[in-house]
Amino acid sequence: MNVAIYIYDNAEVLDFSGPFEVFSTASRVCADHEPFNVFLIGETGETVTARAGYSVNPDYGFYNHPPIDLLMVVGGVHTAELKKPQVLDWLRSCASRAQMTTSVCTGAFILAEAGILTDQKVTTHWEDIPDLKRQYPALDVVSGQRWVKDGSIMTSASITAGIDMSLSLVSLLHSLELAEKTAKQMDFVWNR
């Protein structure tokens, strides 16, 4: 399964690094095969400067990535992404073909602006819940949950909640056994 994580300038580092670690570790500790091929995508494929000046080299740009089975959009300082028609168009196109579309933290705003999130049950970082409700009133925005699944859409609260959601995705898409083995390998207390 191809797991694509979309990153952009000022993305929150652990929002993409945590899920990346979950899927790559799951593939490493899986006994019989590598169930996940996880990679980072940036708009141009060039270096992205995440929060605090953290430089990241995406594996692909919009123009050269493999097919996407699971699309993840991360949070951070996301407001510039909401104003990029090429990003919103690309996300709509990828989400229409992916088995699942997910977000970490304020990545939910980007998916909502693209029209991928419309009236689903969703969540985001506790601090951003009022803004998400105000900007996208048709969404059923919930608080107090680490992650929420509604059909083929999953959204999570911020930072470490993205790791919890990713472990839940491993459980859903492969097995509970692999998710538990992955969490143990990462020495992470999985909050289900």
N, C-alpha and C positions, 0 to 999 in steps of 0.2 A: 504494500500500500504506500503510495507516494503522499507524504505529509509535507505540505508547503507552509512555511511561516513567513508572512509578509512583514517586512521591517522597513522603517523609514527614519529620516533624521529626527532625533529626539525621542525615539522609541525607548521604553523602559527596559533596561538591560535584562532583568530577571524574567520579564514577561515573555521574552523569546528564548533566553538561555535555559530557563527551567524546563519548559516543554521540550526544547531540543534535547536536553539531557535525558528526559523521560523516554522519548521515543528511541533515541540512539542506545540507551542502556537496555531497554526492552529487547531490541534486536540483538544486542551483544549477549544477553543472558538467556535468550530463547534457545532451547536445546536442539531443535531440529532445523531451524531456518531463520532468516532475518525477515520478520513480518513487516517492518517499517523502514522506508527510505525517507529520512527526514532531511529537508534542505531549507535554506533561507533564500527568499526572493526580495530584491529591491527593485524599484521602478526601472532604473537604468542598468542595474547589475554592477554599478560602480560602488566604491566604499560609502558606507552609511555611517554617519556620526550619531550614535545613540546618546542617551542621557549621560551627562558628566564628561562628555568628550570621548566616550568609548568608541573606538573605530572598529567597524565590522565589515568584512568583505562577503557580500551575499554570494551564494553559489550561482544564481541566475538573475536575469532581468526579465521584464515582461515579454521580451522578444525571443527567448531561447530556453525556457523551462520545459521539463517533461510534463505529461498529463498530471493533473492534481486530483487525488482521491479525497483528501482531507485538507481543507483550507483553514488556516488560522491567521487572524489579524490581531496584532498585539496593541497594547495601549502605550501611552506616553503623552507627549505634547502633540496632540493629534489634529489640532485645528487647521493646520495648513493642508492636511490630507483631504479635509472635507471640501476644499475648494479646487480640487484637481479632477476635472472631468475624465482624464485618461486613467486615473487610478480607480475612480468609481466605475467606469465602464469595464475595466479589466476585472475588477472584483465581481461585478455582476456576471460577466462571462464565465469566470472560473467557478463561481458558486452554482451556476446553472448546470454545470457538468459534474461537480464534486458530489461524493456520497454524503459528506458532512461539511458544514461550515461552522467555524467556532471563533470566539474572540476571548481575549484576556483583557480585563480592565476596560479602559476607554476605547478599545478596539470596537466595542459595541456601537459607539457613535459613528464610526466610519461605515460599519455594515448598515446602520440605520439610514445614513445619508445616501448610501448606494441603493436603498430600497430592498435590501436583502432581509433586514429585520423590518417587519411591518406591524404586526399585532401580536407577536409571540410573547411568551413569558421569558423575561431576560433579567440579567443583573449586570452590575459593574462595580467599580470601587465605591465604597460607602460614601465617600465625599462627593462623588459625581452623580449619585442617584437622583437628587432633585433636578439637576440640569438635564439628565436623560429623560426624565418624566416631562419636563417642561418643553424640551425641544422636539420630542417625539411622543406626543400624548396618546397615540393609539397603542403604544407598547404597554405590556403588562409588566412593569418594572418592580422587581421584588428586592427586599433588603434582607440581610441576615442569613443569606445562603452563600456558600462558597462557590457553587456553580449551579446552573439550571439547564436542563435539557427540555426542548420543545420540538418534537419531531426530529428533523435532521439538523437542527440548530442547537449549539451549546454555547453558553456564555458563562464567563466566570468573573468573580471579583478580582482584585488586583494581586499582582506579584506572585506570592506563594500559592494563592488559590488557583492560578494557572497550572501549577504542578499537580495539585489535587485533581483538577479537571482532566489533565492529560493522563494521569494514572487511571481515572475512570474511563477514558477513551480506550486505553490499552485493554482494560477489562471488558468493555463492550465489544471492541473490534477483534480481540483475540481471546483472552481468557482472564478470569479472576486470578488464577494461579500465576500467570505471567505478570499481572499488575502487582501482586503481592511480592513476587520475586524481585521485580524492578525496584519497588519501594525499599525493600530490604537491602538490595545492592547499593542504593543511593543513601542508605542510612537516614531515610526520610519517614517521619510519622505521617502516614496517609490519613487525611481527614476526609472521609467519604461523604 
